Amino acid sequence: MLVNESQVTSVTLLPLPATEANEKSSTITEFNGQATTLFNIIKNPPTADYYLWQNLIPNKNITGLIASSDTGKSMVAQQLSIAIALKKKEFLGLKLNITHNKVVYVSTEDSDLDWHLKVGKQQFSAEEVENLKNLTIIQGYDKDFVKLMGNFLKHHKIDLLVIDVITDAFQGDPNSSTQVRRFMNELMDLAREHEFTILYLHHIKKASDNSLGNKTDVLGSSAFESKVRSLMFLRKNSSNNAIRTLSIVKANGLSIEQKQIEYNIRINPDLTLSLDSKNEATTTKATKSNNPEIRDAIVEMLNNNPSISGNKIAKELKARNLDIERTAAQKLTTAIRIELGLGTRSKKGSSKIADQNVENSAEIYFSKTMTQGSDSRRFKEIKQTPVIAFVDRFKHLPLSASNN
C-alpha cells in the first residue's frame, strides 16, 4: 500500500511491555545511535552515486580486494587511485563517481622504487603530472592507524583511502574475530564521519591459491569479510599470463546476474590496465550449472577420483558433450566437493577437508611480517609519518606529446 506523506503527521513510541529489563522505565528515554523509519528509507532511494566504482566499490563504505601473492592486487588499486587523481570518468570501462579527486594510499609493502617500476613506464601530459598531486602516499605511521587517519582527515577531504595491506595497519591478532571487528568498526566510523570510501587489500589462504573466488578464502578472521559491503577476488588466467580476472564474491545490493559478471583485465606493456573482456552471466549458463546430468557426472568423477582437478572435470564434461563453460564447471565442482565432504582441492592435488569453524591454520604470515624490524618495508612502530605527494616521486617522468 502506498502511503501519502501528508497522512503521516507524527510518530509515537509506544511504551515497552513491562519486563525485568525495563521495569524502571516504560519508555525509551535515551538512544545512543542513529534511527530512522522504513518510510524515510523508501522515500529517499539510493542516488546514482551509490558506487564510487560502478557495481564494485560502494561509496562511503568498506570494500576488500583479496588475492594470492604476486597476482597484481596492488597494481589494480594503484591504477584505480591514479585514475581518480587524474579526474577520469571511468576505470576499466566502469563509471567513477568522484567528488574531490583525492586519494590517500597507505603503502606498507611497496617502496619508492616499487612504485617507480610500476608507474614509470606510463606517459603523462603536463596537466596530468600536476593532477598527480591529488594522490598522497603514506609509507609509515605509528601504532594507532585510525588516530593517524582521523587527524589527517580533519584537514583533507578525500574520496578514497587504500590500505595495502590491511594486516599491516591492524595491530591486533588477525585471527581474533573480536579484535578484527573492533578495528573494522573503527574504520567504518571514520569513513562515515569524513564521508569517504575505504578499499583494503588482503591475502588469501595458501590452500585457496587455486580458488576461483570465495569469501571464505580470506586469510584470518571471517570478520575481514563480514564487515565489508563488497568483496572482490583477483586471480591469474591459466592460459594467458597478461590477463587477470576480477570477480565479485560479495556485493550487498547487486542482483545475482550482476554478481556473476567477471572482468578480464589485461596488463599492458607500460603496466597500465585495460578491460580485455567480460564473462557475462546469463540465464542459460545458470540453467546449465543446475543441469542434473552435469551434476551427476561430476559426482561420479569425484567418487572415482576424489583428487581430480576441476580443470580435468571440465575437459571430461566437454568430451561427454555436456555443454557447460570451463569456469562454471570448476565452480560447480568446488561446490559439489564441499557438499560431498571432500573439502577444497589443494595445490598439489590432494583433497583438503574444509573446516569453517577454524579460521586459520599454520599459515600465519602476520606475526613474522610485523616483528621483522629489519624489513624496511614493514612498520612495527615508526615515530615519523612521511606523507609525500605522488607527483614528488615522479617529477622527471617523460611527458606525452599531447597535453590532452
C-alpha positions as CSV (number, residue, x, y, z in Angstrom):
1,M,0.0,0.0,0.0
2,L,1.3,3.4,-0.9
3,V,1.4,6.0,1.8
4,N,0.8,9.7,1.2
5,E,3.4,11.8,3.0
6,S,0.7,14.2,4.1
7,Q,-1.0,11.4,6.0
8,V,2.0,11.0,8.3
9,T,1.8,13.6,10.9
10,S,3.9,12.2,13.8
11,V,5.4,9.0,15.1
12,T,4.8,8.0,18.7
13,L,7.0,5.5,20.5
14,L,4.7,3.1,22.3
15,P,5.5,2.1,25.9
16,L,7.6,-1.1,26.2
17,P,6.0,-4.1,27.8
18,A,6.9,-4.4,31.5
19,T,9.8,-6.7,31.8
20,E,12.7,-7.2,34.3
21,A,15.0,-5.3,31.9
22,N,12.8,-2.2,31.7
23,E,10.7,-2.3,34.8
24,K,12.2,1.0,36.0
25,S,11.2,2.8,32.7
26,S,8.3,2.0,30.4
27,T,9.5,4.4,27.6
28,I,12.7,4.9,25.6
29,T,14.5,7.9,27.2
30,E,18.0,7.5,25.7
31,F,19.3,6.1,22.5
32,N,23.0,6.3,21.6
33,G,22.9,5.8,17.8
34,Q,21.0,6.7,14.6
35,A,17.4,5.8,13.9
36,T,15.0,6.3,11.0
37,T,11.8,4.8,9.7
38,L,11.3,2.5,6.7
39,F,9.0,5.2,5.3
40,N,12.0,7.6,5.1
41,I,14.2,4.9,3.5
42,I,11.6,4.1,0.8
43,K,11.0,7.8,0.3
44,N,14.7,8.5,-0.3
45,P,16.1,5.8,-2.6
46,P,19.9,5.5,-3.2
47,T,21.2,8.0,-5.6
48,A,23.1,7.3,-8.8
49,D,26.4,7.9,-7.0
50,Y,25.9,5.0,-4.6
51,Y,29.0,3.4,-6.1
52,L,32.4,5.1,-6.2
53,W,33.4,2.5,-8.8
54,Q,30.3,1.1,-10.6
55,N,29.0,-2.1,-9.1
56,L,32.3,-2.9,-7.4
57,I,33.1,-0.3,-4.7
58,P,30.1,1.3,-2.8
59,N,30.6,4.9,-1.6
60,K,31.3,5.7,2.0
61,N,31.8,2.0,2.9
62,I,34.5,-0.6,3.2
63,T,35.4,-2.8,0.2
64,G,38.0,-5.6,0.2
65,L,40.2,-6.9,-2.6
66,I,41.8,-10.3,-2.0
67,A,44.2,-12.3,-4.0
68,S,47.2,-14.6,-3.6
69,S,50.7,-13.2,-3.6
70,D,52.1,-11.8,-6.9
71,T,48.7,-11.6,-8.6
72,G,48.6,-7.9,-9.1
73,K,46.1,-6.6,-6.5
74,S,48.4,-3.6,-5.7
75,M,48.6,-2.8,-9.4
76,V,44.8,-2.7,-9.7
77,A,44.5,-0.5,-6.6
78,Q,47.3,1.8,-7.7
79,Q,45.9,2.3,-11.2
80,L,42.4,2.9,-9.8
81,S,43.9,5.6,-7.5
82,I,45.8,7.2,-10.4
83,A,42.5,7.3,-12.5
84,I,40.8,9.1,-9.6
85,A,43.6,11.5,-9.2
86,L,43.7,12.3,-12.9
87,K,39.9,13.0,-12.8
88,K,39.0,10.2,-15.1
89,K,35.3,9.5,-15.6
90,E,35.7,5.7,-15.7
91,F,38.2,2.9,-14.9
92,L,38.3,-0.4,-16.8
93,G,35.0,0.6,-18.5
94,L,33.1,1.2,-15.3
95,K,32.0,4.6,-14.2
96,L,33.7,6.5,-11.4
97,N,31.6,8.8,-9.1
98,I,34.2,11.2,-7.7
99,T,33.8,14.4,-5.7
100,H,37.2,15.6,-4.6
101,N,39.6,13.6,-6.9
102,K,41.7,12.9,-3.9
103,V,43.2,9.6,-2.8
104,V,45.3,8.5,0.2
105,Y,47.3,5.3,-0.5
106,V,48.7,3.6,2.6
107,S,51.6,1.6,1.0
108,T,53.1,-0.8,3.5
109,E,54.7,-3.2,1.0
110,D,55.8,-1.0,-2.0
111,S,58.9,1.3,-1.7
112,D,59.5,4.3,-3.9
113,L,61.4,2.0,-6.3
114,D,58.5,-0.4,-6.5
115,W,56.1,2.5,-7.3
116,H,58.5,3.8,-9.9
117,L,58.9,0.4,-11.6
118,K,55.1,0.0,-11.8
119,V,54.3,3.6,-12.9
120,G,57.5,4.8,-14.5
121,K,56.6,3.5,-18.0
122,Q,53.4,5.5,-18.2
123,Q,53.1,8.6,-20.2
124,F,51.6,11.7,-18.5
125,S,50.7,15.0,-20.0
126,A,51.7,18.2,-18.2
127,E,48.2,18.6,-16.8
128,E,48.2,15.0,-15.6
129,V,51.5,15.4,-13.8
130,E,50.0,18.3,-12.0
131,N,47.0,16.3,-11.0
132,L,49.2,13.5,-9.6
133,K,49.4,15.8,-6.5
134,N,45.9,14.5,-5.8
135,L,47.4,11.1,-4.8
136,T,49.1,11.1,-1.4
137,I,51.2,8.1,-0.4
138,I,51.7,7.3,3.3
139,Q,54.6,4.8,3.9
140,G,54.9,5.0,7.6
141,Y,52.8,5.5,10.7
142,D,52.7,5.0,14.4
143,K,50.8,2.2,16.1
144,D,47.4,3.9,16.2
145,F,46.5,3.9,12.5
146,V,42.9,5.0,13.0
147,K,44.0,8.0,15.1
148,L,46.6,9.0,12.4
149,M,44.0,8.9,9.7
150,G,41.5,10.8,11.9
151,N,43.9,13.6,12.4
152,F,44.8,13.7,8.7
153,L,41.2,13.8,7.6
154,K,40.4,16.8,9.8
155,H,42.4,18.8,7.3
156,H,41.9,16.9,4.0
157,K,38.9,15.9,2.0
158,I,39.3,12.6,0.1
159,D,37.3,10.2,-2.0
160,L,39.2,7.0,-1.4
161,L,41.6,5.5,1.2
162,V,43.5,2.5,0.1
163,I,45.1,0.3,2.7
164,D,47.7,-2.0,1.2
165,V,47.8,-4.4,3.1
166,I,45.3,-4.2,5.9
167,T,47.1,-6.6,8.3
168,D,50.0,-4.1,8.4
169,A,47.6,-1.3,9.6
170,F,45.9,-3.6,12.0
171,Q,47.9,-4.1,15.2
172,G,45.9,-6.9,16.8
173,D,45.5,-10.7,16.2
174,P,44.2,-11.2,12.6
175,N,42.6,-14.4,13.7
176,S,40.6,-12.9,16.5
177,S,37.1,-12.1,15.4
178,T,36.5,-9.7,18.3
179,Q,39.7,-7.7,17.6
180,V,39.2,-7.6,13.8
181,R,35.5,-6.5,14.1
182,R,36.5,-3.7,16.5
183,F,39.1,-2.4,14.1
184,M,36.8,-2.6,11.1
185,N,34.1,-0.8,13.1
186,E,36.6,2.0,13.8
187,L,37.4,2.3,10.1
188,M,33.7,2.4,9.2
189,D,33.0,5.1,11.8
190,L,35.9,7.1,10.2
191,A,34.5,6.7,6.7
192,R,31.1,7.8,7.8
193,E,32.3,10.8,9.8
194,H,34.5,12.1,7.0
195,E,32.4,10.8,4.1
196,F,35.0,8.8,2.1
197,T,35.4,5.2,0.9
198,I,37.9,2.6,2.0
199,L,39.4,-0.1,-0.1
200,Y,41.6,-2.6,1.7
201,L,43.9,-5.2,0.2
202,H,44.4,-8.6,1.8
203,H,45.9,-12.0,1.1
204,I,44.1,-15.3,0.8
205,K,44.8,-18.7,2.5
206,K,47.5,-20.8,1.0
207,A,45.0,-23.6,0.4
208,S,43.0,-21.2,-1.7
209,D,45.7,-20.4,-4.3
210,N,43.8,-22.3,-7.0
211,S,40.4,-21.0,-5.9
212,L,38.1,-19.3,-8.4
213,G,36.9,-16.9,-5.7
214,N,35.0,-17.4,-2.5
215,K,34.5,-15.1,0.6
216,T,35.8,-18.0,2.8
217,D,39.2,-17.6,1.1
218,V,40.1,-14.6,3.2
219,L,43.1,-15.1,5.4
220,G,42.5,-14.8,9.1
221,S,39.2,-14.0,10.8
222,S,36.0,-14.1,8.9
223,A,35.3,-10.6,10.2
224,F,37.6,-9.3,7.4
225,E,34.8,-10.4,5.1
226,S,31.6,-10.0,7.2
227,K,32.3,-6.3,7.9
228,V,32.5,-5.2,4.3
229,R,29.8,-4.3,1.8
230,S,31.7,-5.6,-1.2
231,L,34.5,-8.1,-1.6
232,M,36.4,-8.6,-4.9
233,F,38.7,-11.5,-5.8
234,L,41.6,-11.3,-8.3
235,R,43.1,-14.4,-9.9
236,K,45.6,-15.2,-12.7
237,N,44.4,-16.5,-16.0
238,S,45.6,-20.1,-16.5
239,S,46.0,-19.6,-20.3
240,N,47.3,-16.0,-20.5
241,N,49.8,-14.6,-18.0
242,A,48.9,-11.0,-19.1
243,I,45.3,-11.4,-18.0
244,R,43.9,-11.1,-14.5
245,T,40.3,-12.0,-13.7
246,L,38.4,-9.8,-11.2
247,S,35.2,-11.3,-9.8
248,I,32.7,-10.4,-7.1
249,V,32.4,-12.7,-4.2
250,K,30.3,-10.5,-2.0
251,A,28.1,-7.5,-3.0
252,N,25.2,-6.3,-0.9
253,G,22.6,-4.8,-3.3
254,L,23.7,-6.4,-6.6
255,S,21.5,-8.9,-8.5
256,I,22.6,-12.5,-8.9
257,E,23.3,-11.8,-12.5
258,Q,25.5,-8.8,-11.7
259,K,27.4,-10.7,-9.1
260,Q,28.3,-13.4,-11.6
261,I,30.0,-11.0,-14.1
262,E,33.8,-11.4,-14.2
263,Y,36.1,-8.8,-15.6
264,N,39.2,-9.9,-17.5
265,I,41.9,-7.3,-17.1
266,R,44.9,-7.0,-19.4
267,I,48.2,-5.9,-18.1
268,N,49.6,-3.7,-20.9
269,P,53.4,-3.3,-21.8
270,D,53.5,0.0,-19.9
271,L,51.9,-1.7,-16.9
272,T,48.6,0.2,-17.3
273,L,45.5,-1.8,-17.2
274,S,42.6,-2.2,-19.7
275,L,39.4,-4.2,-19.8
276,D,40.0,-7.2,-22.1
277,S,36.6,-8.8,-21.9
278,K,33.7,-9.6,-19.6
279,N,32.3,-13.0,-18.7
280,E,28.6,-12.1,-18.7
281,A,26.2,-14.1,-16.6
282,T,23.1,-15.4,-18.4
283,T,20.1,-17.5,-17.5
284,T,21.3,-20.2,-19.9
285,K,24.6,-20.5,-18.0
286,A,22.8,-20.7,-14.7
287,T,20.5,-23.4,-16.0
288,K,23.4,-25.5,-17.3
289,S,25.1,-25.3,-13.9
290,N,21.9,-26.8,-12.4
291,N,21.6,-29.5,-15.0
292,P,21.1,-32.8,-13.1
293,E,23.1,-34.7,-15.8
294,I,26.1,-32.5,-15.4
295,R,25.9,-32.7,-11.6
296,D,25.6,-36.5,-11.7
297,A,28.6,-36.7,-14.0
298,I,30.7,-34.5,-11.6
299,V,29.7,-36.6,-8.6
300,E,30.6,-39.8,-10.5
301,M,34.1,-38.4,-11.3
302,L,34.7,-37.2,-7.8
303,N,33.6,-40.6,-6.3
304,N,36.0,-42.4,-8.7
305,N,38.9,-40.0,-8.1
306,P,38.5,-37.5,-5.2
307,S,41.7,-35.6,-6.1
308,I,40.7,-35.0,-9.7
309,S,41.1,-31.3,-10.6
310,G,38.2,-29.0,-11.7
311,N,40.0,-28.4,-15.0
312,K,40.1,-32.2,-15.8
313,I,36.5,-32.5,-14.9
314,A,35.6,-29.6,-17.2
315,K,37.5,-31.3,-20.1
316,E,35.7,-34.6,-19.4
317,L,32.3,-32.9,-19.4
318,K,33.2,-31.4,-22.8
319,A,34.3,-34.8,-24.1
320,R,30.9,-36.2,-23.0
321,N,29.2,-33.4,-24.9
322,L,27.8,-31.9,-21.7
323,D,27.6,-28.2,-22.5
324,I,29.0,-26.0,-19.7
325,E,31.7,-23.4,-19.7
326,R,35.0,-24.4,-18.0
327,T,34.8,-21.7,-15.3
328,A,31.3,-22.7,-14.4
329,A,32.3,-26.3,-14.3
330,Q,35.1,-25.6,-12.0
331,K,32.9,-23.5,-9.6
332,L,30.3,-26.3,-9.7
333,T,32.9,-28.9,-8.9
334,T,34.1,-26.9,-5.9
335,A,30.6,-26.6,-4.6
336,I,29.9,-30.3,-5.0
337,R,33.2,-31.2,-3.3
338,I,32.0,-29.3,-0.2
339,E,28.6,-31.0,-0.4
340,L,30.3,-34.4,-0.5
341,G,32.6,-33.5,2.4
342,L,35.7,-33.7,0.2
343,G,36.7,-30.1,1.0
344,T,38.7,-27.9,-1.3
345,R,41.4,-29.3,-3.6
346,S,44.9,-28.2,-2.6
347,K,47.7,-27.0,-4.9
348,K,49.3,-30.5,-5.1
349,G,46.0,-32.1,-6.0
350,S,45.1,-33.7,-2.6
351,S,41.8,-33.1,-1.0
352,K,41.8,-30.7,2.0
353,I,38.8,-31.0,4.3
354,A,37.2,-27.6,4.9
355,D,36.5,-26.7,8.5
356,Q,34.6,-23.5,8.6
357,N,35.0,-23.3,12.3
358,V,38.8,-23.0,12.1
359,E,39.6,-19.5,10.8
360,N,43.3,-20.2,10.4
361,S,46.0,-22.9,10.3
362,A,49.7,-22.7,10.4
363,E,49.9,-20.2,7.7
364,I,50.1,-17.1,9.9
365,Y,52.3,-14.7,8.0
366,F,51.2,-11.8,10.1
367,S,53.4,-12.5,13.1
368,K,56.6,-12.6,11.1
369,T,55.8,-9.6,8.9
370,M,55.0,-7.4,11.9
371,T,58.0,-8.4,14.0
372,Q,60.8,-8.3,11.5
373,G,62.1,-4.9,12.3
374,S,64.9,-5.3,9.8
375,D,62.5,-5.2,6.9
376,S,62.4,-1.6,5.8
377,R,59.0,-2.0,4.1
378,R,57.2,-3.2,7.2
379,F,56.4,-0.8,10.0
380,K,56.1,-2.2,13.5
381,E,56.4,1.3,15.0
382,I,57.6,4.4,13.2
383,K,57.6,7.7,15.0
384,Q,57.6,9.9,11.9
385,T,54.9,9.8,9.3
386,P,56.2,10.7,5.8
387,V,53.3,11.9,3.8
388,I,54.5,12.5,0.3
389,A,52.5,13.7,-2.7
390,F,52.7,11.2,-5.6
391,V,53.9,13.8,-8.0
392,D,57.0,14.5,-6.0
393,R,58.3,11.0,-6.7
394,F,57.9,11.3,-10.4
395,K,58.8,14.8,-11.4
396,H,61.2,13.5,-14.1
397,L,58.8,11.1,-15.8
398,P,58.5,11.8,-19.6
399,L,55.6,13.8,-20.6
400,S,53.4,12.7,-23.5
401,A,53.5,14.7,-26.7
402,S,49.9,15.8,-26.1
403,N,48.6,17.7,-23.2
404,N,45.1,16.5,-23.8
